[in-house]
């Protein structure tokens, strides 16, 4: 199962540079099935800009969207039932992973002029 994920549903003010989502699973997962089951909805989505990384145990997936997302955008993300563990068991609570959240501007670095 997916026990912890971030950002949580209805979060407001999530940093957008880069847009990062993380899921912590209770056991090692089939990485390809989880990546194929990952869902993201942003304006003008470019799947080539999504990058996945995993911890060594295969229990934590981080997805980053490396393209600009307009300020104030409502982002919807989640996981579909394609995700499975290494034994091929489907992720039971896939529909409970993710949610929607709103972006804020990236924090200005002191002296950066941005």
N, C-alpha and C positions, 0 to 999 in steps of 0.2 A: 504494500500500500504506500501511498504518498502521504507522509505524516505532516510535513511542514513545507510551506511554499511561500514565496514572497515575490512581488508585493501581494498583499492580501486584498480580497474583494472590497471595493468601494474606497480604497486608499486615495487620498488627494495629496498632490504635491510631490509625487515621485520624481526623482531626478531623471532627466532624459538623455544624458550624454555620457555613456551610451545607455540605452534602454536595456535593463538587465532583469531577468527573471530567474529564480532559483527554485528547484524542487529537491527535497530530501526524501528518499525512498527508504523503506524498512529493510530492503534486501537488494542485492545486486540485480541490475536490470539489463535487458537486452538493449544496448545503446541505440542500435538502428531503429528498433521498433518504437522507442520513446521519441527519438528525433522525428520519425515519420508521423507520430501521433501528436506532436506539438502543434498547437494552433495559435495564431496571432492575427489580430485585425488592427491595422493602422492605415491611414490614408496612403495611397500609392505604394502599398507593400511590395518590397523587392526581396524575395526569398534568398537571393544570392548574398544579401547583406546580413543574414542570420548566421551566427557562429555558435557552435555548441562546445562546451568543455565539461569534463567529468573528473571526479576525484578518482584515485587509483582503485578504490574498492567498487566503483560502479554504482554507488548509492546516492551521489549528489550530481545533478545536472544543472549547469548554468547555461542559459541561452541569452545571447546578446544580439540586439538589433543595432547594427552599425550604420545607420542612416539617420538623417534628420527627421524628427517627428515634431510637427508644429506645436508651439506652446499651447497649453490648454486642451490638447487632444485627449479624448476618451479612448483608452486602449483596452481591448478585450483580448484575453489570452487564456489558454487552457490546454487540456489534454484529451484526446479521444481514446476510444477503446482499443486502438491498435497497439498501445503500449503493453509490454509484457516483461516478465522477469526472465532470467536465464533458462528456467525450466519450461518456458512457453505459457505460463499462467498469465492471463490478462489482468491488467491493473483494475482491481475491483472498484476503487473509488475515483476513476478517471474523471467522471463528470463533476466531482467536487474540487478538482484542482484548478486553480486560477481564479479568474473573475475579471472585473473591469476596474480601471483606475484612471486618474487624471494626472497628466504631467505638469511639472513646473519648469521654469527655466533653469539651466545649469547655473550653479553658483559662480559668481564672479570672483576671480582670484585677485587679491589685493595687488594693485600696481599693474594689472594686466591690461587695463583700458578697455576691457570687454564689458 
